[in-house]
Amino acid sequence: MIEKIVIAILVVNVLGFIVLWTRNQNMLYALFATSLLALFGLTVAKEYSAEWRHFQHEYIEMAVGLEKNPETVQTLKRTPIKILQVWNNELGITDRCVSCHLGYDNPAFKDAPEPFRYHAAAREHDFNKIGCTICHQGQGHATEKTEAHAHHIVAWDFPMWPNNMVQLSCPQCHEELFRPGYRLKGAEMITASRDIVDGVNELGVKCTSCHTIRGVGEVLGPDLTEFGEKIGHEFDGTHVMKYVEGEKNKYNWTFQHFKDPAKITPNDPELKLEETVMPNFGFTDEQAHALAVYVFSFRTPKLPAKYLYHNSQLYMKKGGETASFINDYERQFPDLNSLPVGQRLFIKSKCWFCHTIEGKGGKIGPDLTKVGGRYDKEKMLEFWNNPSKMAKHGLGVKFNLDESQMEQIADFLLTLK
């Protein structure tokens, strides 16, 4: 409202200048002086009607109502109304969120409405040192809700996370969350999605079968190690949003890609877009959301070591290191050189990433245990030379094998009956 009044005053002054400059300059100067006084008054009014002031008055009234000690009540009533902030130079944080969220560290406000509600995580975290935006993001310098949450500020790259996504910030301090089996109270969504990534899914496939994550995995799909680093416009520049339903942003693209990869990244010659090789895992909405939150947490660690809960180097694998699941599979064959040439090629070419033989291997592609009874050699070679002709072929990739190698693999598969 105040902003609209200011605009109206400016418009009146412009019109007054046009009309009165040559007719009555005394009247024009009077208009200018009156406008300056009005603008000064509006500035004062805006300061004393600020949202944060209202919240602080309301918080003090609520705290007085809960307090039984008369001396404490008097102390509360004398509480000065002022901007409050948390400052941490090591973390680069200046957060004024606590100017409105006043009960964040007061257990007596556990059932209070926002913005006064007690933050349960205050039992384990000292928010007076680490602030709010380290977990929630947002524009910590601001003192008005719209600016502080920064959801619709185009030039601000880090709008506040919705409550159902805040867990993605946990791994920046608790890096053990990336380790299989590790559990942390309050980060259940992260650990559930981590388990899915580690192969606890309908297909029994680890995401590192195709993707590299934190130096471990393969290169059939994009490297996801720094997926969370890409802010809005950077992500838009490398991902096609044409097929995203609803608001075309990074979260919706990621969520819908987990739900139905081929729908979000189909074959589109006009955009020079090839259909994704990622299979449809049949994720529920809850699982797709949890996975989106998990990959958003993939960021380069930037916090000082004193804020980490362990030495991160203990759990980091060197880039290019062979993932353990590859070693586990190949250990089944202590003497690879004794195997038929076609079987060795099948193993070394990582065909088992997608295909199972006698219960061993991936589940992305068809089970090949008895493939020799379903196809002849000619059909196999035709498929490998033109994979896109095969109905519902999940990958549609060209195999990096010459003709003699493909024939040797076909000879091996023909023995599986």
Helices and strands as residue ranges (DSSP letters): H 2-20, H 25-48, H 51-66, H 70-77, E 86-88, E 93-95, G 97-99, G 107-109, G 120-123, H 127-130, H 133-136, H 145-149, G 163-172, G 175-178, H 188-197, G 207-209, E 212-213, E 216-217, G 227-229, H 232-238, H 250-259, H 261-264, G 269-271, H 285-296, G 305-307, G 312-314, H 324-330, G 336-338, H 341-348, G 351-353, E 356-357, E 360-361, G 371-373, H 377-385, G 387-389, H 403-413
